[in-house]
Amino acid sequence: MRTIVIAGGGSAGWMCAAAFSHLLGPGWHVRLVESEAIGTVGVGEATIPQIRTFNQALGLDERAFLDAAEGTYKLGIEFAGWGAPGERYLHAFGDVGRDSGLVPFHQRWLRARAAGTVAPLGDHSLNEVAAREGRMQLGRARTAALLPEMPYAFHFDAALYAALLRRFAEARGAERVEGRILGVERADEALTALRLDGDRRVEGELFVDCTGFAALLIGGAMAVPYDDWSRHLPCDRALALPCTRVAPPIPYTRATAHDAGWQWRIPLRHRTGNGIVYSSAHLDDAAAEQVLRAGLDGGTEAAPRAIRFTTGRRREPWCGNVVAIGLAAGFMEPLESTSLHLVQSAIARLIALLPGAAAGPATRDAFNRQSATEWERIRDFLVLHYHANRRDGAFWRDCRELPLPETLAAKLALWREQGVVLREQDDLFTEVAWVQVLIGQGVLPNGHHPLAAAEPLDEAREFLSLWAQLVRREVAQMPRHATLVGT
C-alpha cells in the first residue's frame, strides 16, 4: 500500500495531507482531490491544547503559524448563562489548585464550601484568572514553583490554516488534483479509483474521505449508516457571521446561551468570528439571524452562512479501504472546540494502524472501536452542558428532560454521591474539566470525599486563600495578551 488518496480539502483534508506527507516518509504517494467550486464548512476555529502537538509534529514554527492564520491564544472557554441567566464560568485549560496526596483539590474546596463561604473555584486556576485579566505568558517559569504550567490553544482562521498546510504538504511531495468527484471504481469491497469530471480517474490503495457532510465515499460508496444523536443533542442549525474586531482580542472563546441554543464568539487578530447554534424546532431561521446580529460588537464582514447538521457519527468510520475523517465521520457541535481535535486524533490513529498490503478486519475494528469510544465520551461532555441548566423556556426545559446516555448517567450519579469524577479510558476531558463544568453550572454533590475532612478546617481555608493569592500575584506580572499577538 503506497498511494493514499484524500477526497476533499479544507482543514481536515489538508491536515491529513500535511501529516501523511511529512510523517510517512519516502515511498508514499499522497494525492488530494478537491474542487474550488465546492466550499468548505470552516468558518474560523477555536481549538484545544492538543493542536500544539499536531503543529509540533509537523515542525511548524508557532509564531509563523499564528501570523499566517491571524491567530490568537486561547486559555479556555467562558460559558455565559448556561447554569442560569446572568451566571458565567470558565472551563479553563490546565489544573485548578493543587492536589494534596490522594485528595483532589476540588474535594478540599467542596469541604470548605460546605463549612461556609469560599472563593469561587476559578480563583484557583491560573488560566482562568489570566484569561479574565486579558493576560498571557509564554516560556517562562512560574515565580512560585508550586504553580503549574499554562496549557494553551489557539483561535485562528480555518481557511488560512488550510492554505498554510497546503503549502506545507505540497512542498513535501503531496499532489493536489483539481476536480469534482463524480463516482468511484471498485473491486469487491474495496475502492480502486475516484472518477472525476473531464473523464479522469485517480487511483489509490487507501482512500480518506474528507468530503464533509456529503460523505461521498463513506456514506455514498460504502453506505455506512449514520448514528443520529439528536435525541441527546437537539440543536440542528447554525449561522456563522464574521464581524469587525473593535477591541483587543481576549484569550478565550465565549459561548453564550440564548433561548433556543447558544452563540459563539472567537477573537482573531483581523476580525471576530461569531455564530449561533440553535434548534429549528424552537427557533426559526429568520429569528435566529436576528438574535445573532443583535449580539455582534462590530460591523459585519460577510453574509450569514447557514449550516444544517445532525449530531452523530458514522457507525464504521473505517470500512473496506475507506477511512472517514472530519465531518464525513460525523458532527459534534463546536461547544467545546473539538472538531479539529477529532481530525487530529483520527490521523494519529490511522498512522498508528497504517495497513500494509491490505487492511484486515482486526485493524479496522480497532480503529472503529477507539473512534466510537472517543466520540461517545465527547458527546457525554456536551450533553452535560445542556442537561445541567436552570434556565426557563421550552428549549431548556426540553434539554433537562432528554434521555441521558447511560455512560453520562453513571458519571453524574457518582459525582452527586461524593464529588468523585473518574476519567475513563480514552476520555478526552480530564477530571478537572468535568469538575469545572459541573460546579460552574451548579451541579454540586451531596458530600465530599472523607479524606478531605482529615485536614483541620482552618488549615484548609488558609491553603485555599494562599493559592488564590499566588495565582493573582503570578497573573499580575504577565504581559497583556494583545501585546503577545501584536494587536
C-alpha positions as CSV (number, residue, x, y, z in Angstrom):
1,M,0.0,0.0,0.0
2,R,1.7,3.1,-1.2
3,T,-0.8,5.6,-2.5
4,I,-3.2,7.5,-0.2
5,V,-6.0,9.4,-1.9
6,I,-7.6,12.1,0.1
7,A,-11.1,13.1,-1.1
8,G,-11.8,16.7,-0.2
9,G,-9.7,19.6,1.1
10,G,-10.5,22.2,3.8
11,S,-8.9,21.9,7.2
12,A,-9.5,18.2,7.5
13,G,-8.1,17.3,4.1
14,W,-5.0,19.4,4.3
15,M,-4.3,18.3,7.9
16,C,-4.3,14.7,6.5
17,A,-2.1,15.7,3.6
18,A,0.4,17.6,5.7
19,A,0.7,14.7,8.3
20,F,1.0,11.9,5.7
21,S,3.5,13.7,3.5
22,H,5.7,14.7,6.5
23,L,5.4,11.6,8.7
24,L,5.2,8.6,6.4
25,G,8.4,9.4,4.6
26,P,9.6,8.4,1.1
27,G,7.7,5.7,-0.9
28,W,4.3,7.0,0.0
29,H,2.3,9.0,-2.6
30,V,-0.3,11.4,-1.2
31,R,-2.9,12.8,-3.6
32,L,-5.6,15.2,-2.5
33,V,-8.7,15.8,-4.8
34,E,-10.7,18.9,-4.3
35,S,-12.7,21.4,-6.3
36,E,-12.5,25.2,-5.9
37,A,-16.2,25.2,-6.9
38,I,-17.1,23.4,-3.6
39,G,-16.9,25.4,-0.4
40,T,-15.8,24.2,3.0
41,V,-17.7,24.4,6.3
42,G,-14.8,26.0,8.2
43,V,-15.8,29.5,9.5
44,G,-13.0,30.2,12.0
45,E,-11.7,27.8,14.5
46,A,-11.3,27.6,18.2
47,T,-9.1,24.7,19.4
48,I,-7.9,22.8,22.4
49,P,-4.2,22.4,23.5
50,Q,-3.7,19.2,21.6
51,I,-3.4,21.2,18.4
52,R,0.0,22.3,19.6
53,T,1.1,18.6,19.5
54,F,0.0,18.3,15.9
55,N,1.8,21.5,14.8
56,Q,4.9,20.5,16.7
57,A,4.9,17.1,15.0
58,L,4.9,18.9,11.6
59,G,7.7,21.1,12.9
60,L,5.7,24.3,12.3
61,D,7.1,27.4,13.9
62,E,4.4,28.7,16.3
63,R,4.9,32.4,15.6
64,A,4.9,31.9,11.9
65,F,1.8,29.8,12.1
66,L,-0.1,32.4,14.2
67,D,1.0,35.2,11.8
68,A,-0.1,33.1,8.8
69,A,-3.5,32.2,10.2
70,E,-4.3,35.5,12.0
71,G,-4.2,33.5,15.3
72,T,-4.6,34.4,18.9
73,Y,-4.0,32.4,22.1
74,K,-6.7,30.6,24.0
75,L,-6.7,29.7,27.7
76,G,-10.2,28.3,28.0
77,I,-13.9,28.8,27.2
78,E,-16.3,31.0,29.0
79,F,-19.9,29.8,29.3
80,A,-22.3,32.6,29.9
81,G,-25.8,31.9,31.1
82,W,-25.6,28.1,30.9
83,G,-26.5,27.5,34.5
84,A,-28.9,30.4,34.7
85,P,-29.2,33.8,33.0
86,G,-26.5,36.2,34.4
87,E,-24.2,33.4,35.6
88,R,-20.9,32.6,33.9
89,Y,-17.9,30.3,34.4
90,L,-14.8,29.3,32.6
91,H,-13.8,25.9,31.5
92,A,-10.1,26.8,31.7
93,F,-7.3,24.6,30.4
94,G,-4.9,23.1,33.0
95,D,-5.1,22.5,36.7
96,V,-7.2,24.1,39.3
97,G,-5.4,24.4,42.6
98,R,-3.1,21.6,43.7
99,D,-4.0,18.1,44.8
100,S,-2.9,17.0,48.2
101,G,-1.8,13.4,48.3
102,L,-4.8,11.3,47.5
103,V,-7.2,14.3,47.9
104,P,-8.1,16.2,44.7
105,F,-8.1,19.9,45.1
106,H,-11.8,20.2,44.3
107,Q,-12.6,17.9,47.3
108,R,-10.8,20.4,49.6
109,W,-12.8,23.2,48.0
110,L,-16.1,21.3,48.5
111,R,-15.3,20.6,52.1
112,A,-14.5,24.3,52.8
113,R,-17.6,25.4,50.9
114,A,-19.8,23.1,52.9
115,A,-18.4,24.7,56.1
116,G,-19.1,28.3,55.0
117,T,-18.1,30.9,52.4
118,V,-15.3,30.1,50.0
119,A,-13.8,31.9,47.0
120,P,-15.0,30.7,43.5
121,L,-13.3,27.6,42.2
122,G,-12.0,29.6,39.2
123,D,-10.0,31.9,41.5
124,H,-7.6,29.0,42.0
125,S,-7.0,28.4,38.3
126,L,-4.0,30.2,36.7
127,N,-5.5,30.0,33.3
128,E,-8.9,31.4,34.3
129,V,-7.6,34.4,36.3
130,A,-5.2,35.2,33.4
131,A,-7.9,34.9,30.9
132,R,-10.3,37.2,32.7
133,E,-7.5,39.7,33.1
134,G,-6.6,39.5,29.4
135,R,-3.1,38.3,30.2
136,M,-0.9,35.5,28.8
137,Q,2.6,34.3,29.3
138,L,4.8,32.0,27.2
139,G,8.0,30.2,28.0
140,R,8.7,31.5,31.5
141,A,9.0,29.6,34.8
142,R,6.5,30.4,37.4
143,T,7.6,32.9,40.1
144,A,6.1,30.5,42.6
145,A,7.4,27.0,42.0
146,L,4.1,25.4,43.2
147,L,2.1,26.9,40.4
148,P,1.5,24.8,37.3
149,E,2.3,25.5,33.6
150,M,-0.3,27.2,31.5
151,P,-1.7,24.9,28.7
152,Y,-3.0,26.9,25.8
153,A,-4.6,26.5,22.4
154,F,-5.4,28.9,19.6
155,H,-8.1,30.8,17.7
156,F,-7.3,31.1,14.0
157,D,-8.8,31.5,10.6
158,A,-9.6,27.9,9.3
159,A,-9.2,28.8,5.7
160,L,-5.8,30.4,6.3
161,Y,-4.7,27.4,8.3
162,A,-5.7,25.1,5.5
163,A,-3.8,27.2,3.0
164,L,-0.7,27.1,5.2
165,L,-1.0,23.3,5.4
166,R,-1.5,23.0,1.7
167,R,1.8,24.9,1.1
168,F,3.5,22.6,3.7
169,A,2.2,19.4,2.2
170,E,2.9,20.3,-1.5
171,A,6.4,21.2,-0.5
172,R,6.8,17.6,0.8
173,G,5.5,16.0,-2.3
174,A,1.7,15.9,-1.8
175,E,-0.1,16.3,-5.1
176,R,-3.3,18.3,-5.4
177,V,-5.8,17.3,-8.1
178,E,-8.5,19.9,-9.0
179,G,-11.8,18.3,-9.9
180,R,-15.3,17.2,-8.9
181,I,-15.7,13.6,-7.8
182,L,-18.5,12.0,-9.9
183,G,-18.2,8.4,-8.8
184,V,-15.9,5.6,-7.8
185,E,-14.5,2.4,-9.2
186,R,-14.3,-0.7,-7.0
187,A,-13.2,-4.3,-6.9
188,D,-15.2,-6.3,-4.5
189,E,-15.4,-4.4,-1.2
190,A,-12.5,-2.0,-1.9
191,L,-12.3,1.2,-3.9
192,T,-9.7,1.3,-6.7
193,A,-10.2,4.8,-8.1
194,L,-12.2,8.1,-8.0
195,R,-13.8,9.1,-11.2
196,L,-13.6,12.9,-11.8
197,D,-15.1,15.4,-14.2
198,G,-13.3,15.6,-17.5
199,D,-13.3,11.8,-17.8
200,R,-10.4,11.5,-15.4
201,R,-9.6,9.0,-12.7
202,V,-7.4,8.9,-9.6
203,E,-6.2,5.5,-8.4
204,G,-5.2,4.6,-4.9
205,E,-4.9,1.8,-2.3
206,L,-6.2,3.7,0.7
207,F,-8.9,6.4,0.4
208,V,-9.5,9.1,3.1
209,D,-13.0,10.7,3.0
210,C,-12.8,14.4,3.9
211,T,-15.8,15.4,1.8
212,G,-17.6,16.9,4.7
213,F,-21.3,16.5,5.3
214,A,-21.6,15.0,1.8
215,A,-19.6,11.9,3.0
216,L,-19.3,10.8,-0.7
217,L,-17.1,7.8,0.0
218,I,-18.1,6.5,3.5
219,G,-21.8,7.3,3.2
220,G,-22.2,7.1,-0.5
221,A,-19.9,4.5,-2.0
222,M,-19.6,2.4,1.2
223,A,-23.2,3.1,2.5
224,V,-22.0,3.1,6.2
225,P,-25.0,4.0,8.4
226,Y,-25.1,7.2,10.4
227,D,-25.9,7.1,14.2
228,D,-28.2,10.0,14.9
229,W,-27.6,11.6,18.4
230,S,-30.2,14.3,18.1
231,R,-32.2,12.6,20.9
232,H,-29.4,13.8,23.2
233,L,-28.2,17.0,21.4
234,P,-31.3,18.6,19.7
235,C,-29.6,21.6,18.0
236,D,-29.6,21.2,14.3
237,R,-28.8,24.6,12.7
238,A,-26.0,27.1,12.8
239,L,-25.4,30.5,11.3
240,A,-21.8,31.9,11.0
241,L,-21.2,35.6,10.6
242,P,-17.8,37.4,11.0
243,C,-17.6,41.0,12.2
244,T,-15.0,43.7,12.5
245,R,-12.8,43.5,15.6
246,V,-13.5,46.6,17.7
247,A,-11.4,45.7,20.8
248,P,-8.2,43.9,21.7
249,P,-8.7,40.1,21.3
250,I,-9.3,38.3,24.5
251,P,-7.5,34.9,25.3
252,Y,-10.6,32.8,25.5
253,T,-13.6,31.6,23.5
254,R,-17.1,32.7,24.6
255,A,-20.2,30.5,24.4
256,T,-23.4,32.4,25.4
257,A,-26.7,30.7,26.0
258,H,-29.8,32.1,24.3
259,D,-33.5,31.0,24.4
260,A,-33.0,28.1,21.9
261,G,-29.3,27.3,21.9
262,W,-26.1,29.3,22.1
263,Q,-23.8,31.8,20.4
264,W,-20.1,31.6,19.9
265,R,-17.5,34.4,19.8
266,I,-14.0,33.6,18.6
267,P,-11.5,36.5,18.7
268,L,-9.0,36.6,15.9
269,R,-6.4,39.3,15.0
270,H,-8.2,40.6,11.9
271,R,-11.8,40.0,12.8
272,T,-14.2,38.3,15.3
273,G,-15.8,35.1,14.4
274,N,-19.5,34.8,15.5
275,G,-22.1,32.2,15.2
276,I,-25.4,30.9,16.6
277,V,-26.3,27.3,17.2
278,Y,-30.0,26.5,17.6
279,S,-32.8,24.1,17.5
280,S,-35.1,24.6,14.5
281,A,-37.9,23.1,16.5
282,H,-37.7,26.1,18.9
283,L,-36.4,29.0,16.7
284,D,-36.9,29.7,13.0
285,D,-34.0,30.8,10.8
286,A,-35.0,34.4,10.5
287,A,-35.4,34.8,14.2
288,A,-32.0,33.1,14.7
289,E,-30.3,35.6,12.4
290,Q,-31.9,38.5,14.4
291,V,-30.5,37.1,17.6
292,L,-27.1,36.6,16.1
293,R,-26.9,40.1,14.6
294,A,-28.1,41.6,17.9
295,G,-25.0,40.1,19.6
296,L,-22.4,41.5,17.3
297,D,-20.0,44.1,18.5
298,G,-18.7,45.3,15.1
299,G,-19.8,45.7,11.5
300,T,-20.5,42.5,9.5
301,E,-17.9,41.4,7.0
302,A,-19.9,38.9,5.1
303,A,-23.4,37.5,4.7
304,P,-24.5,34.9,7.2
305,R,-23.5,31.4,6.3
306,A,-26.1,28.7,7.1
307,I,-25.1,25.2,8.3
308,R,-27.6,22.4,8.8
309,F,-26.5,19.3,10.7
310,T,-27.5,16.3,12.6
311,T,-25.2,15.5,15.6
312,G,-23.9,12.0,15.4
313,R,-21.2,9.7,13.8
314,R,-20.7,7.1,11.2
315,R,-21.1,3.7,12.7
316,E,-17.9,2.5,11.0
317,P,-15.5,5.3,10.1
318,W,-13.2,2.8,8.5
319,C,-14.9,0.5,6.1
320,G,-13.1,-1.5,3.4
321,N,-10.2,0.7,2.4
322,V,-12.1,4.0,3.1
323,V,-11.4,6.0,6.3
324,A,-13.7,8.9,7.1
325,I,-12.1,11.9,8.8
326,G,-13.6,15.2,9.8
327,L,-17.3,16.0,9.0
328,A,-17.5,12.9,6.8
329,A,-17.0,10.9,10.1
330,G,-19.7,12.8,12.0
331,F,-20.6,16.1,13.5
332,M,-20.1,17.3,17.1
333,E,-21.3,20.9,17.6
334,P,-18.4,23.2,18.4
335,L,-19.4,23.8,22.0
336,E,-16.0,22.5,23.4
337,S,-13.9,23.2,20.3
338,T,-13.3,19.5,19.5
339,S,-13.8,19.5,15.7
340,L,-10.1,19.8,14.7
341,H,-9.1,17.6,17.6
342,L,-11.2,14.8,16.2
343,V,-9.5,15.2,12.9
344,Q,-6.1,15.2,14.6
345,S,-6.8,12.1,16.7
346,A,-8.2,10.2,13.7
347,I,-5.0,11.0,11.7
348,A,-2.8,9.7,14.6
349,R,-5.0,6.6,15.0
350,L,-4.8,5.9,11.2
351,I,-1.0,6.3,11.2
352,A,-0.6,4.0,14.2
353,L,-2.8,1.3,12.5
354,L,-1.5,2.0,9.0
355,P,-2.0,-1.2,7.0
356,G,0.5,-3.0,4.8
357,A,-0.8,-4.8,1.7
358,A,-4.4,-4.5,2.8
359,A,-6.3,-3.6,5.9
360,G,-7.6,-6.7,7.8
361,P,-10.7,-6.8,9.9
362,A,-8.8,-6.6,13.2
363,T,-7.1,-3.3,12.1
364,R,-10.4,-1.8,11.1
365,D,-12.2,-3.0,14.2
366,A,-9.5,-1.4,16.5
367,F,-9.8,1.9,14.7
368,N,-13.6,1.9,14.8
369,R,-13.7,0.8,18.4
370,Q,-11.3,3.5,19.6
371,S,-13.2,6.1,17.5
372,A,-16.5,5.2,18.9
373,T,-15.3,5.5,22.5
374,E,-13.7,8.9,21.8
375,W,-16.8,10.3,20.1
376,E,-19.2,9.0,22.8
377,R,-17.1,10.4,25.7
378,I,-17.1,13.9,24.0
379,R,-20.8,13.6,23.3
380,D,-21.4,12.9,27.0
381,F,-19.5,16.0,28.0
382,L,-21.5,18.2,25.6
383,V,-24.8,16.7,26.8
384,L,-23.8,17.6,30.4
385,H,-23.8,21.4,29.4
386,Y,-27.4,21.2,28.1
387,H,-28.7,18.8,30.8
388,A,-27.3,20.8,33.8
389,N,-29.2,24.0,33.1
390,R,-31.6,26.0,35.3
391,R,-33.0,28.3,32.6
392,D,-36.6,28.9,31.7
393,G,-38.1,28.4,28.3
394,A,-39.3,25.4,26.3
395,F,-35.9,24.6,24.7
396,W,-34.0,24.4,28.0
397,R,-36.8,22.5,29.8
398,D,-36.8,20.0,26.9
399,C,-33.0,19.7,27.3
400,R,-33.4,18.8,31.0
401,E,-35.9,16.1,30.1
402,L,-34.0,14.5,27.3
403,P,-32.7,10.9,27.9
404,L,-29.1,10.8,29.2
405,P,-26.6,8.3,27.7
406,E,-26.1,5.5,30.2
407,T,-22.4,6.4,30.5
408,L,-23.2,10.0,31.4
409,A,-26.0,9.0,33.9
410,A,-23.4,6.8,35.7
411,K,-20.9,9.6,35.8
412,L,-23.4,12.0,37.2
413,A,-24.6,9.5,39.9
414,L,-21.0,9.0,41.1
415,W,-20.4,12.8,41.2
416,R,-23.6,13.5,43.2
417,E,-22.8,11.0,45.9
418,Q,-19.5,12.5,47.0
419,G,-18.0,14.6,44.2
420,V,-15.9,11.9,42.5
421,V,-15.1,12.0,38.8
422,L,-13.4,9.0,37.2
423,R,-11.7,9.6,33.9
424,E,-12.5,6.6,31.7
425,Q,-10.1,5.1,29.1
426,D,-9.8,7.4,26.0
427,D,-11.8,10.2,27.7
428,L,-10.5,13.4,26.1
429,F,-11.6,15.6,29.0
430,T,-9.8,15.4,32.4
431,E,-11.4,15.2,35.8
432,V,-10.7,18.9,36.3
433,A,-12.6,19.7,33.1
434,W,-15.6,17.8,34.3
435,V,-15.4,19.4,37.7
436,Q,-15.3,22.9,36.3
437,V,-18.4,22.4,34.2
438,L,-20.3,20.6,37.0
439,I,-19.6,23.2,39.6
440,G,-19.8,26.0,37.1
441,Q,-23.4,25.0,36.3
442,G,-24.4,24.5,39.8
443,V,-24.3,20.7,40.0
444,L,-23.0,20.1,43.5
445,P,-22.5,16.8,45.1
446,N,-24.3,15.6,48.3
447,G,-20.9,15.4,50.1
448,H,-17.2,15.2,49.7
449,H,-14.5,12.6,50.0
450,P,-13.9,11.6,53.6
451,L,-10.1,12.2,53.3
452,A,-10.8,15.8,52.7
453,A,-12.1,16.1,56.3
454,A,-8.8,14.8,57.8
455,E,-7.2,18.3,57.5
456,P,-8.2,20.9,60.1
457,L,-10.7,23.3,58.5
458,D,-8.6,26.4,59.4
459,E,-5.6,24.9,57.5
460,A,-7.7,24.0,54.5
461,R,-9.1,27.6,54.3
462,E,-5.6,29.0,54.7
463,F,-4.3,26.9,51.9
464,L,-7.1,27.9,49.6
465,S,-6.6,31.5,50.4
466,L,-2.8,31.3,49.8
467,W,-3.3,29.5,46.5
468,A,-5.7,32.2,45.2
469,Q,-3.1,34.9,46.3
470,L,-0.3,33.1,44.5
471,V,-2.4,32.9,41.3
472,R,-3.3,36.6,41.4
473,R,0.3,37.6,42.1
474,E,1.5,35.5,39.2
475,V,-1.0,36.9,36.8
476,A,-0.3,40.5,37.7
477,Q,3.2,40.3,36.2
478,M,2.1,38.7,33.0
479,P,2.1,40.7,29.7
480,R,-1.2,41.6,28.1
481,H,-2.5,39.0,25.6
482,A,-2.9,41.7,22.9
483,T,0.8,42.6,23.2
484,L,1.8,39.0,22.7
485,V,-0.2,38.7,19.5
486,G,0.7,42.1,18.2
487,T,-2.6,43.8,18.1
